[in-house]
């Protein structure tokens, strides 16, 4: 005898606590504005009316790390900026996620020199990489959807 037969037509929804919490986390992610170079223009375009990231619950980019749980690193990260990036990441509340947007943030891009980090993953743990130079807004939205799929499958034991 299944749940449908036992409950009849009462309109009762059953789910687990993990699924409900993960659903709320995916539909209320607040990204932190961290645009460093030309990728930031594409990040702003993804927020604009044509692509409208607010349909994912991301109404606006938060300027404060204490109000955000998603850091989108868009552009090249210099060695001088790395400690600031880490400090902002440490100030974000748990659970927190990072999207590395663009080739410069992911692997240094065309800047193979001493002043540019060869990937933001040297400073903070990255959950999703978005490729491109600069990546289109569609690519960023695909990265966000990929992160949503990852968060939906999380277990409570995985969260720090």
N, C-alpha and C positions, 0 to 999 in steps of 0.2 A: 504494500500500500504506500503510494507516494504522498508527498506533501500536498500536491494539488487535490488529490482525492480526499485527504483528511481535512483540509481547510475549506474545501468547497469553493464558492465564489465570493469569498469575503474580502478579496483585494489585499491580502497580507503579503508583504515583501520580506523575504528572508535573505540574509547575507551574513558574512563574517565581519567582525570588527576590523580586521586588517583590510578587507576590501573597502569598507566604508571610509576608513582613515586615508587609504591610498587614493580613493576617488576624490576626497576633499583636498588632498595635497596637489593632485594634478589640476584641479579646476580652480585653484587659488594660488598658483605660483606667482610670486612677485619678483620680477627680475631687477637686478641692480644695474644702473647705468654705468658702464665701464668701457666707453668707446675711446680707443687710443689712436686710431688712424682712419684710413679710408673705409674700412669695414663698418665703422660707426654710422656712416651715411646709409649703408644698406640696412643696418639694424634699425635706424630711424624710419626708413621706408617700410620695413616690415610692420612697424607700429602704426603707420599712417592708414588712411581710410581704404586704400586699394587692397591691402593684405589683411589689415585689422587683426592684430594679435589679441585684441580684447575679447575675441570670441573664445579664447582659451583661458579667460580669467585674468589676463595680464593687462589691466586697464592702463597703467602707466608705469614707466621706469622709476624705480625708487632711487633717490639720491643718497640714502642712508643704508649702511650695511645692516643695521639693527632692524630694519623694516623689510628686508628682502631675504629670500631663501634660494634664489637662483642668480649666479653671477655669469654674465655673458661677456667674456673677454674678447673684444673685437679689435684686432689690430696688433701691431708689434709691441712687445714688452721689452723695454730697455733694462739693463742691469740696475740702473738707478731707481726704476719704477718697481722692480720685483719686491723689495721689502714692503712697499706701500700696498701692493697687491696682496701680499701675504697677511698684512695687518688687517686689511678690510675683510679678507676671507675669514680670519680668526674671529672677527667681531660679528659675523653672521650667526644667527641662531641655528641650532640643529633641528631637523636635518637640512642640509644644504647641498646644492648641486652646482656644477660648473660646466658651461658650454664654451669650448674653444672655437671661436669663429674666425675663419680665414687661414690662409697658409702661414702668415707671419706669426699668429698666435699658436698655431699647431706645431710648426717646425722651423720657424725663423724665416721662411719664405726666401726671397732673393737676398736678404740681409744676412750673409754668412760672415759676420765679423765679431769682434770682441764686445761690442756695445749692446748687442741685441741678444736676448735669450733665445736659444734654439728650441723653443717649445715652452709653453706656459706650464706644462706638466712637471717642469723642474721646480716649480714654486708651489703649486696647488694641485690636488688630484682632479683630473678631468673626467667627466662622465660621458660627454658626447663631443666628437670632433665634427665641425662643419667645414668641408673643403671648398676651396675657391679663392680667387684673388681678384677682386673681393667676391665673396659668395653672394648670390642673388637672394632677395628676401624669401623666395620660395625655399631655398636651401636652409635658411635659418628656421623657417616654419617646420620643415621636415626634421631638423635637429630637435626642435621642441617636441614634436610628436614622438620621436624616438625616445626622448627623455621621459615623456609621459608613459610610454609602454614599459620602460624600465622601472619607473616609480610604482606603477600599478602592480608589478610582480614582486615588490619588496615584501619582506617578512619583518616582523618587529625585531627579531634578533639581529638583523642586518643594520639597523639604524643605531648609530653610536649613542 
